[in-house]
Amino acid sequence: ARRRRALAAAADGGKAAGGKKRGRGFGASSDPVQDALISGLSEVAQTSGRTPSTPTTVLGAATDDEAKWAELDAKVNEYPILRSFKAIGTGGDDFVAAMGAAAAGALGRDALAAEQLSARPSSGGKYIAVTVGPLRIESSEQLQAVYKAMQADGRMKYFL
């Protein structure tokens, strides 16, 4: 039932039952699709069968099958590419710094430029959405290394 409500929320632009608009969650987004996605992800994450302590990968290296990943990667990416990554988690400024350090380390860099790291807290202050990038990714291996390095942080709840 929760999953159906989440999918319905995504389809109706984030409106709750009765047509009332849901809260925005992360800051003051004016994008109803983004709001509906975040709301829907929250509801789906609460469904039975999900292990609450593990991050939810929404887009990215979501398969352990290297052959499937390589096939998908070959279809959608042409290297080098500029790519941004988004992680939603807890931990405030420490989490923001950790996401930047993880991405930089995966690319063999000491640090990222200040403009390559931004963050936005949720309206309740419990979560923070961190955007890393755009980063120049030279190969599929680099892309996977960034995903894996960022996902290694246990505070991450969602990875887009």
C-alpha positions as CSV (number, residue, x, y, z in Angstrom):
1,A,0.0,0.0,0.0
2,R,2.8,2.4,0.8
3,R,4.5,1.7,-2.5
4,R,1.2,2.4,-4.3
5,R,0.9,5.7,-2.4
6,A,4.4,6.7,-3.2
7,L,3.9,6.0,-6.9
8,A,0.7,7.9,-6.9
9,A,2.4,10.8,-5.2
10,A,5.0,10.8,-8.0
11,A,2.2,10.7,-10.6
12,D,0.2,13.5,-9.0
13,G,3.1,15.9,-8.5
14,G,3.6,15.3,-4.8
15,K,0.0,15.9,-3.6
16,A,-1.3,14.0,-0.7
17,A,-4.8,12.5,-0.5
18,G,-7.4,15.2,-0.9
19,G,-5.2,17.3,-3.2
20,K,-3.2,18.9,-0.4
21,K,0.4,19.7,-1.4
22,R,3.0,17.8,0.6
23,G,6.0,19.5,2.3
24,R,9.1,20.1,0.3
25,G,11.5,18.1,2.4
26,F,14.8,19.4,1.1
27,G,14.9,23.2,1.1
28,A,12.7,25.4,-1.1
29,S,12.6,23.4,-4.3
30,S,10.1,24.7,-6.9
31,D,10.3,21.5,-8.9
32,P,7.2,19.4,-8.2
33,V,8.8,16.4,-9.9
34,Q,11.8,16.5,-7.6
35,D,9.5,17.0,-4.6
36,A,7.4,14.0,-5.6
37,L,10.5,11.9,-6.1
38,I,11.9,12.7,-2.7
39,S,8.5,12.1,-1.1
40,G,8.0,8.8,-3.0
41,L,11.5,7.6,-2.1
42,S,10.9,8.2,1.6
43,E,7.7,6.2,1.5
44,V,9.1,3.4,-0.5
45,A,12.1,3.2,1.8
46,Q,9.7,2.5,4.7
47,T,8.2,-0.6,3.0
48,S,8.7,-4.0,4.5
49,G,11.7,-6.0,3.3
50,R,14.1,-3.1,3.2
51,T,17.0,-3.1,5.6
52,P,16.9,0.4,7.2
53,S,20.6,0.6,7.9
54,T,21.7,0.2,4.3
55,P,21.8,3.0,1.7
56,T,19.3,3.0,-1.1
57,T,21.0,3.4,-4.5
58,V,18.5,5.0,-6.8
59,L,20.7,5.5,-9.8
60,G,24.3,4.3,-10.2
61,A,26.1,1.1,-9.7
62,A,22.9,-0.6,-8.5
63,T,24.0,-4.1,-9.6
64,D,26.6,-6.5,-8.5
65,D,26.7,-8.0,-12.0
66,E,29.7,-6.4,-13.6
67,A,28.7,-7.5,-17.1
68,K,25.2,-5.9,-16.7
69,W,26.8,-2.7,-15.4
70,A,29.3,-2.6,-18.3
71,E,26.6,-3.1,-20.8
72,L,24.4,-0.3,-19.4
73,D,27.4,2.0,-19.0
74,A,28.4,1.5,-22.6
75,K,24.9,2.4,-23.7
76,V,24.5,5.6,-21.7
77,N,28.0,7.0,-21.2
78,E,30.7,8.3,-23.5
79,Y,34.0,9.1,-21.8
80,P,35.3,11.5,-20.8
81,I,32.1,12.9,-19.2
82,L,31.1,15.5,-16.7
83,R,29.0,13.9,-14.0
84,S,27.4,15.0,-10.8
85,F,26.6,12.8,-7.8
86,K,24.0,13.3,-5.1
87,A,24.0,11.7,-1.7
88,I,21.4,12.1,1.0
89,G,22.4,11.3,4.5
90,T,22.9,12.4,8.1
91,G,25.8,14.0,9.8
92,G,25.7,17.7,8.7
93,D,28.9,19.3,7.6
94,D,31.0,16.2,8.4
95,F,28.9,14.2,5.9
96,V,29.3,16.9,3.3
97,A,33.1,16.9,3.8
98,A,33.2,13.1,3.7
99,M,31.3,12.9,0.4
100,G,33.8,15.4,-1.1
101,A,36.8,13.6,0.2
102,A,35.5,10.2,-1.0
103,A,34.9,11.5,-4.5
104,A,38.3,13.3,-4.6
105,G,40.1,10.2,-3.3
106,A,38.5,8.0,-5.9
107,L,39.8,10.3,-8.6
108,G,43.3,10.5,-7.1
109,R,42.9,14.1,-6.1
110,D,43.6,15.7,-2.7
111,A,40.4,17.8,-2.7
112,L,37.6,19.2,-4.9
113,A,37.2,22.8,-5.8
114,A,34.7,24.6,-3.6
115,E,32.2,25.0,-6.4
116,Q,32.1,21.3,-6.9
117,L,30.5,20.7,-3.5
118,S,27.1,22.0,-2.4
119,A,24.6,20.9,0.3
120,R,21.1,21.6,1.2
121,P,19.5,20.5,4.5
122,S,16.0,18.9,4.8
123,S,13.3,21.1,6.1
124,G,13.4,19.3,9.5
125,G,17.2,19.3,9.6
126,K,17.5,15.5,10.0
127,Y,19.1,14.9,6.5
128,I,21.4,16.8,4.2
129,A,21.5,16.4,0.4
130,V,25.1,16.8,-0.9
131,T,25.8,17.4,-4.6
132,V,29.3,16.6,-5.7
133,G,30.3,17.8,-9.2
134,P,30.4,18.2,-11.9
135,L,33.4,16.0,-12.0
136,R,35.4,15.0,-15.1
137,I,35.2,11.2,-15.3
138,E,37.6,9.6,-17.7
139,S,36.4,5.9,-17.6
140,S,33.8,3.5,-16.4
141,E,36.3,2.4,-13.7
142,Q,36.6,5.9,-12.4
143,L,32.8,6.3,-12.3
144,Q,32.4,3.1,-10.3
145,A,35.2,4.1,-8.0
146,V,33.4,7.3,-7.1
147,Y,30.1,5.5,-6.5
148,K,31.8,2.9,-4.3
149,A,33.8,5.4,-2.3
150,M,30.8,7.6,-1.6
151,Q,28.6,4.6,-0.7
152,A,31.1,3.4,1.8
153,D,29.9,6.0,4.3
154,G,27.4,4.4,6.6
155,R,25.5,7.7,7.1
156,M,24.3,7.7,3.5
157,K,20.6,6.9,3.1
158,Y,20.0,7.6,-0.6
159,F,22.4,7.9,-3.6
160,L,21.2,9.5,-6.8
